[in-house]
Amino acid sequence: MTARLLHVSTVPFEAARRLPGLPQGHRSRRLHGHSFLVRVRAELPVGWAPFPGGETDALRDYLEHCVAEFDYHDLNQYLPVPTDENLASWVRARLQIPGIESVGIRSTRDQGADLDGSDQVHLWRRFRFEAAHQLPNVPAGHKCGRMHGHGFEVTLHVRQDLGDDDMGIDSDRLGAVWTPLHRTLHHGCLNDLPGLANPTSELLSAWLWERIKHLLPTLSWISVYETAGAGCHYDGRHFHIWKERRFESALCLVRAPDGAFRRRLHGHSYLVRLHLSAPLDQIMGWVLDYGDIKTRFQPVYRRLDHRLLNELPHLEDTDPASLVRWLRAEVATKLPQIDRIDLEETPGCGILLCRDDSGPALPS
């Protein structure tokens, strides 16, 4: 796999704003506040950071400096219409970082905007419903063959070219589209719905796409979270699934300079997110069983969890770039469907390894 490495950092800030572009009487026209998160992904050149493994910290420092003037201020003093997408544009214009892939603003846990280098914005909003389901085609004894339930989460992503517009689609528009579907799905059994006899995450995302796309022609992705750590992205043609695992490990960065804190023995609660894509299995209705992903990854996981990473064979160093490449090599034969690996040392900060020919999907 020819691959690209993207470094990722996320920084919070607290700020107030009002959005005058909304209709009269809209609640967001009043002064209100959010706990914002800003995230940047960048394909950094070799040697940009002081030492291998220092990229995430340096990127976070640049990002913190960029948004420091926003913290505990009125955003309308900086932007006439401080929407999520306009804030992302403001940050990208002022962030002196090479190779920026995208800048994202999350204004609440359930909504935000991602801006790429072509001024394409993916606005997103997340919704939740509680439902039961079972998978009728799994082998006898498979736990998903029993009737069970989930607190499903669905994220709608809408692409738009802002151009000279101050504001794109109001997130209330996404809410209005979702409301009738929520009534159908919430506190129900998915198997009882026409077209969902086999309600896998993949087939549920396609079922939703068919019912939303004509209402939102610029719909770009639907993300279905079956659990907090597994789900499916669908763009109308391709299914991309992911599975998360967490591991607790110690390390020291041997190429950090003497006296640097990252050279000392320290540790992280890592998150690894494996993204896979392949043609849909027409019988099972999935790309791959989430349980099979966990089982195939388990031998690698056991070598990582509650270990000193510096003792791993064939690992040059324990910086995120070296570690994610090591992970890709270790799982290549076990999970050939992998096309992207996210590795976070701390929440929202880490590295992303993706296929060079496709680039990363915007959703995380």
N, C-alpha and C positions, 0 to 999 in steps of 0.2 A: 504494500500500500504506500504510494507516494503521499506524504502527509504534510499538513501545516500545523504549526504550534501557535496557539493564541494564549496570551497571558490575560488573566481576568482579575480585576479588583473591584470591590464594592465599598462605598462610603455612605454613611447616613448623614442627613441634616434635617433640622426642624425649621419650618418656615410657614408663613401665612401668605395667602393670595386671594384674589377675587378674579373671576373670569367674566369680563364684561361682554364677551362675544355670545354668551348664552341668552336665551329668551328672557324677557322680563318675568320676574317672579321665580326664576330658577334659583335653587338654594345656593348654588356655587357662585352666583353673582355677589353674594354677601362675603365679607371678609371671613375667612376660615383658615384652618391650619392643617398640616399633614406632617407625619414622620416620613420624609422622603428617603429613598435609596437611589443612588446613582451608580451605574455599573458601566465599566468600559472594558471592551475586548480589543486587544492590539497584538498584531504580529510584529513583535519587537526584533530589531536586528541583533545579531550576535554581538556581545560586548557592550550593549546599551547600559546594562546594570553594572554596579561596581564589581560584582562577582556572580558566577553561576548560582542561581538560587535566590539572588537578591532582587529579581525582577518584580515579584509581587509586592514586596515592601516598597520599592521605589515607585512603582505604578500607583500604589495607594497614596504615597506621599504627594505625588503630583496631583492626584485627584482631590485629595483633601485640601490642598492649597487652592485649587481652582474653585471649589464650591464654598470655601470658608466664608466669603462675604455674604452668601445666602443664609448661613446658619442664624436662626432666630431673627430674621428680618422679613420685611414685607416684599415679596417677589415682584409686585407691581412697580416697585421703585427701579427695577432692572429691566423688566419687560412689560409692555402694555397689556399683553395677553399671555400670562405665564402658564400655558397649558403644559402637560407632560412633554408633548412633542416639541414645543418651542423651548422648553428648558433643556431638552436633550441637544437641540441645535445650538443653543447658547454655550453649553459646556463643550461641545465638540469644536466650536470655533475658537475657544480660548485654551483648550488643552494642548499644550505643546508636546505631544507624544507622537513618535513615528508609527506608521502602520496601523492606525486606528481602524478597526473592523466595524464596530458599532458602539453606540452610546445609548444606554437605557435609563429611563426614569421610572421608578415605581412610586406612585403617590400614596397608594394604600396596598395592603396585602393582595387585593383583588383587582387592581387595575394599574396600567402603566402604558409606556410607549417605548419602542426600540427604533433607533434611527441609524441607518447604514450610510455608507459613503456616497450613495447615489441619491440622497434625499428621499429615499423610500422609508416610510414610517409604518411600523406594525403596531397599531393600537391593540391592546388586549384587555379583556375583562374575564374574571373567573367566577364561576357559579358552582353551587353544590346541591346535590340531591341525594336522598337516602333511598336505596332500592334493594330488592332481592333479585338473585338470578342463579342459574345453574347452567353448566355447559354440558349439553346432551351427548356430545361426540367423543368425550374423553374416555380413556380406558377404564375398565371396571376398577373400583377402588381409588381412583383419583379424587382428591378432596374437592375439586371444583365440580365434580359430578353430583355432589350433594347440594341441595338447596341451601344457599347462604346469602349473605348480604354485604354491602359496602356503603360507605359514605363517599360516593363518586364526586369528583370535581371535574368540571369541564371549562376549558379556557377557549374563548373565541378570539382569533387574531384577524385583524382587518388591515389590509395593505392600502396605502394611499400615497400619492405624490403631493406633498404640501404645496409646492410652487410658491406663490406669493400669498397663500391663504394664511391667516392667523390661527385658524382652528379647523381641525378635521371633524370626524364623526364624534358626536357627543356620546359618552359611554352609556347614557340613558337609552340611546338608540339600540345598543347591544342588549341592554336589559329588556327593552320592549320586545325584541325578537325572541329572547330566551323565555319570557314569562309563560307563553302557552306550552312550551315544551316542558317547563318545570312542572306545570300542573299535570301533564301526562306521565312524567317519570317519577315524581316524588312520592314516596310511600307506596310504591307499586312493585310489581314483579315484571322485570324486563322481558322474560320469556313470553308473557301474555300479549305483548305488543306486536301488531302485524309487521313482519319483516325482521323480527328479532328473536326468532326461535333459537338461535345460537348466539347469545349476547356476549361475545368476547369484546375486549377493549377495542380491537380493530374494527369489528363489524358494527359496534356501537358508534364509533367515530364516523364511519361511512354512512350509517343511518341518520345521524345528526346532520352530516354534510348535505345530504339529499333534501333535508327539510329546511335548511338555513340558506344555502347558496343562492337560491333565487330571490330571497329577501335581502341578502347582503352580497351583491355581485363581487365586491372587493374582498370577500372572505378569503384569507390566505392559508390559515391553518385552523384545525380543531385539535385540541389536546384533551385526551381523556385520562384522568388519573384514577385508576382502579383502586390503588392504595397510595399512601404517601410516597412510596418508593418505587412505583412501577406504573407504566402507562403507555399511551400510544399517541403520536402525532400523525395527522392525516392532512394532505394538501389537495385532495381530490383525485390523486393518481397514485401516490406512494404512501406506504405505511412505514413509520419509523417508531420502533418501540424502545423503551429504556427500562433498566433495572438498577437500583441503587444498593450499595452495601457500604457499611461504615467499619473502619478498623482503627485501632488504637496502637500507635507505634512511636518508638523513640528514634532519634537520628542526630547526626551532626554533619554539617556541610564542610567537607574536607578541603574545598577550594576557597572557602571564605578566608579573609586575611586574619592573621593572628590578632586576637583581641576583639574580633567581631562577635556579637552575641550569637549569631547563627552558627559559629564554629563550635560553640559549647554544646554539650549533650543536652538536648531538649526533646519535646514531643508534640504530637498533634493528634486530634481526633479527626481523621481523614474521612472524606466522603468520596467514593468512586461511583461514577454513573456510566454504565455501559449502554451505548446506543447501537441498535442493530437494525438492519433493513434487509429484506428479502421478499420474493414473491409470496403472496398469501397462500397458505395451505388451504386448498379448497374444501377439504373435509373438516379439518379442525377449526378453520376460521381464524387462524392466528399466524403471525410470522414465526414465533417460537414460544413454547410454554415458558412463562416466567419462572416456574419451578425448575425447568431444565437449565435455564440460564444460571440460576443459583447453584445448582448441582455441578455444572461444568466449571464454574468459577471457583468452587469451594476449595480445591487443592491449592490454587494461587492465594486465595483469601487466608488459608491457614498459615501460609508462609509470611503473611503481612501482619496479622492481628496479634497484638501483645508481643511484638518483636522489636529488636534493634535492626533497623533497615540497613545499616552499614554492613551487616553480616550476610546480606543476600548475595549469592553467587552471581557473577556476570553483571552486577550493577556498578557502573562507573562512579556515581556519586548519588546522594539522596536528594538532590534538588528536584523540583517538580518535573522539569523537562526530562531528566534522566529516568526518573521513576515512572513517568507515564509511558515512555518508550519501552522500558523494561516490561511494564504491564502488557503493552500491545504485543510484544514478542511472546510473552508467556501464554496469552490466551488465543493467539492466532490460529492454532490448529484446533483448539477446543471450541472456539466460537468464531468461525470464519465470517459470520454475518456482521461482525462489528464494523461500523464505519466511523465511530467517534467515541472517544473516552474523555470524560470530564474528571478531573482530580482536584478536589478542594482541600487545602491545608486548614483553612479556617472558613467559616461560613461566607460564601460569596467571593472568595479569593483563592485563586489557584491557576490551573492551566487546562487547556482544551486541545486535544489532538484529533484532527479530523482529516478525512480524505481530501486530497488536493483538488480532485476533479469536481467535487460537489460543494465544498465549503460547509461551514456549520449551519445547521438550521437555527433560526432565531430562537425558538423556544429552548428553555433549559430543561 
